[in-house]
Amino acid sequence: MTELREHHTLHTRVVAAPADTVYELVADVTRWPVIFEPTLHVRHLERDDTNERFHLWALVNGEVKDWVSRRTLDPRGRTVTFRQEHSRPPFASMGGQWRFAPQRDGRTMVSLVHDFTAPGQEAAAWVTEGVNRNSERELAALARIAELPYPMDELVFSFTDSLELSGAAADAYAFVDRADAWPQRLPHVRRVRLREDPPGVQDMEMETVTADGSAHTTRSVRLCFPDTSIVYKQLVPPALLLGHSGAWEFTPDGAGGGVAVARHTVAVDPAAVPKVLGEGRTLAEARAYLREALGANSRTTLGHAAAYAGARAAALAPGSPPREGTR
């Protein structure tokens, strides 16, 4: 039996922001996909004022890993304690704590502590490398957004578009799942490179064209949950954004139709506003611009997915071939 030795890491950074501000950024895990580079998606399972349980997907050494964690939030003591319930290989166990110590000059000393076990030296070295890389990136991202002189609600916001389906929700899902066919199906998509490995985890590079004819290239990781939802995190977001995550959700109505929903959460980059929109433009104008630009693309995709599902429903008749499989 391989001996499991406990390993410990400590990463620190002084952040030029009040301790309560920095604590709140870490405490609100729903914002992590647009703040922390490694985090792809978070799905809450349970939560109250001081305890929560969630399923998290993240990049570790370039690989998509997922686990369920429990966290205890202590706003008075300014600590967030976490522990993975059932760690996935090569992790045997993982836990730790965030600590936020106010400094006399108004800044905050942030400490991120990890303890973990892994089966053997090779696995332990791999985990250590991933923990070190992700911790440094998370602390840097935390400082980058906490030190901005704007309220968080002006920087990070979410919005939703939805569309009723006359065809099967599973067929609308299939349309969005087959993003490699989007250049032939969607007017704003010029090019897509899609790689899926393992099944359900997609690496997608996409070039889109805006109404003024300018092209933008983004790269995303997409997590596909067959027939129900596709969530994504942009690894290379547009120039106006610090972060962008979202979801496509498909709900059947039991009568052959359903609802398709597009969700977005974005973090605006204030420094990019004058470069992209022009001098003198405000964060409020940037939020309005993003809501319209991203929403327009989503609504176009939803419209084509609905039309595809509707056409499939119309074509279904006795003796007709079955619908396109989604996975």
N, C-alpha and C positions, 0 to 999 in steps of 0.2 A: 504493500500500500504506500502511495506517495505521501510523504510528510507535507502537511500544510503549515507553512510558517507565516505568521502575520507580518505584513509590511506596513510601514507608515510613511506618509508624505505630508509636507507642509508647504503651502505656497501663500505668499503675502503680497499685498500691494497697497500703497497709500493712495486713496482716492480723494480728489479735491471736491468733496461734497459732504453734506451732513450725514451722520450715521443713520438716522431714520430714513432718509431718502434712499441710501444704498441698500439698507435692509429691505425696504419695500420692494425694490426691484428683484431681489432674490426670492422674497416671500411669494410674489405673484408668479407662479410657474406658468400661467397661461401666456405670458409675454416672452417666455424663453426662446421660442423658435425665431423671433425677430430680433432678439438681443444677443443671444449666445450662438456663436457660429456652429458648434457641434450639434446642438439640439435640433432635431427634425420635427418632432410631433409629441404632444403631451395629451393624454386622455385621462381625465379625472374618473376615479372609481368610487371614492368616498371623500368627504371633507366636512370639517366644522371649523370653528374659530381658531383652534390650536393644533389640529391634527388633520392629515390628509393622506390619501393613498392614490397613486396614479400609475399609469402605464406610460413609459417614456421610450422613445426611439431616438438614437443619437449616432453620430459618426465617431468611431473609435479607431484610430490608425487607418482611416480610410474605409473601414467596413461598417455597415449598418448593424448596430446591436440594439436590443430592446430588453427591458426589464420592468418589474413592478417594484416601486419604492414606497416606503412610509416616511413621512416627515413630521416632526414636531416643531411648531413655530412658537418662539418666545420673544414677542416684541419688546417687552420690558428689559429682558436680559440681552436683547439683540443677538440672538442665536437661532440658527435653523439646523436641526439635527436630522440626518437622513440615514436610512438603512434599506438595502435591497432585500426584498422578501425571498425571492428564489433567483439567485444569480445564474446567468447563462455562461457557459464555457467561453473563454478560458478563465473567467472569474469563478472562484469557489464561494467567496463572500465579499461584500463591499459595503462600507458605510463611512460616515464622517460627519463633519459639522462646518457650517459657515459661522464666523464670528466677526462682529463689527464693533470696533473700539473707537469712540470719539477721541480726537486729538485736540490739544489746546488751541491750535490755530484754526479749528473748524473743519479740518479734514478728517478722514476716517481710515484707520488701519483695518483692512479686510484680511482675514486669515481663512484659508480653505484647507481643512484637514481631511485626509483620507486614511482609512485602515482597510486592508484587503488581504485575502489569501488566494493563492493560485497553485495548481498542481504541478510542481517542478520549477526548475530555474528558468527554462525557456518561456513558459507561460507567465511566470512572475516578471520576467524582463519585458515581455510584450505588454502586460498590463501596466507596469510602471511607466513605460514609454507613452502609452495612451493617456494615463492619468496626468503625467507631467505636461504633455502637449495640450490636452483639453483644459487643464486648470489654468495654464498661462493664457490661453486664448479667452477663457471665460472672464478672468480678472481684467484683461485688457478691454474686452467688450463692455464689461460692467463700468469701468472707469470712463470709457468713451461716451457712453450715454448719460451716466450720472453727472458728469461734469458739464454737460450742456446747460446753458442758462435759460431753460424753458421748462414749464410744467410738463410732466410726463404725458398727460392727456393731450397735449398739443403735438407731441412727437409720435406717439403710438396710438393708432385707432383701427377700428374694424368696421366692415360693412358687408352687406349680404344682398344678393339678387336671387330671385327664384322664378320658376316657370312651370306651369302645369303641363303635364304630358298626356297626350291622347293615346300614346303607345306604351309599351312595357318599360318600366324603370330599368330593367336589366339591359334592354337594348340601348337606352340612353347612356347607361354605364359603359357598354361596349364601345360606343362611339368615342367617349372620352378616354377610355383605356387604350384605344388604338391611336395614340398620338402620332405614331409614325406615318399615318395616313392623312394627317391634318393639312399638309401642303396642298393636297388635292381636294380637300373638303372645306377648308376655312380660308376666307379671302385675306385675312390679316397675317397668315402664317406663310412664310417664304420657305423655311427649311427646318427640318427636325432630324436630329440624330438620337435614336432611342436604343438603349441597351438594357436588358432585363436579366439580372443575375444577383441573387437567386430569384425564383418566381415570386412576383408580387412586389419586388423592389426594382424600380426603374430609375436609370440615370438618363436624363433628357436634356439635350442642348437644343434650343429653339431660337430661330431668328424671326422676329415679327416686324411688320411695317405699320407705322402710324398713319393717321389721316393726312398728314403733311408730306408723306413719302419717306420719312426718315426710318432707318432700320435699327433695331435693337436686338442684341443677342443676350440670352439669359441661359443659365444652367441650373437645373433643379434635380432634386431627388424626390421621387414620388413613391408613396406606399399605397398599394392597391388592396382593398378589401372587397373581394368579388361581389358584384351586383349591388353593393350598398354605398361605398364611398372610396374616393381617391384623395389622399392628403399629400401636400407637397411643401417643400422648403426650397426657395431659390438660393443656391450657393453663390451665384453671380447675379445680383439684382440689378435693376436699372439704375442709372446714375443718380436719380433723385432719392434713392432709398438706402437706408442702412440695413434694412432687413425686410423680407416679404415671405409670408407663409399663407397657405390657404387650403381649401378643401372643396371637392365636388361631392355632393351627397344626393342619393337617389332613393326615394321612398315610394313603394307601390301603394295604390289605394284599394287593392283588392278587387277592382273591377276592370282590370286591364290597362289602367293608366297610372298616374302617380304625379310626383313633384320632384323636380331637379333644382338643387340649390348650389350657388357658388358663393363661397365665403372667402374673405381676404382679411388679413391683419398685416399692417405695414408700420415700419418705423421710418420717419422722414429724416433725411440728412439736411439740416439747416444750411450747412456750408454749400450745398449743391443748388439751393434754390435760386440764387442770382445767376449761376452759371447756366442752369437749364431753362429757367423761366424769364430771366432778365433782372436787372438791378431794380431794387425797390419793391420786389414782390415779397409777399408775406407768407408765413407758415399756413395761415388760413387759406390763402390762395393755392398753396402747394397741395394742401389736403383736398381742396375742391377739384384741382386738376387731376390728382391721382384717383379720386373717387370716380371721376368721369372716364378717364383713360382706361384704367384697369376694369372698371365696371362695363364699359362698352365692349371690350374684348370678351369678357365673361358672358355678357348677354348674347353676343354673336355666337359663341360656342354653344351656349344653352339652346339657342334657337335652332342651330343646325342639328344638335343632338336630339331635340324634340322632333324635328322633321324626319330624321332618320328613324326614330322609334315609331313615329306615326306611319311612315311608309312601310315599315316592317309589319305593323299591325294590320294595315290594309291588305298586305300581300298574303297574310296568313289565311289559308282556307284548307278544307279537306284535300289531302294529297299534296299540299305545298311542302317544300323542304323545311326543316326546323330552323329556328332562329340561329344566328351566328353565335357560337360558343364564346364565352368571355374568358375562360381560362381552362 
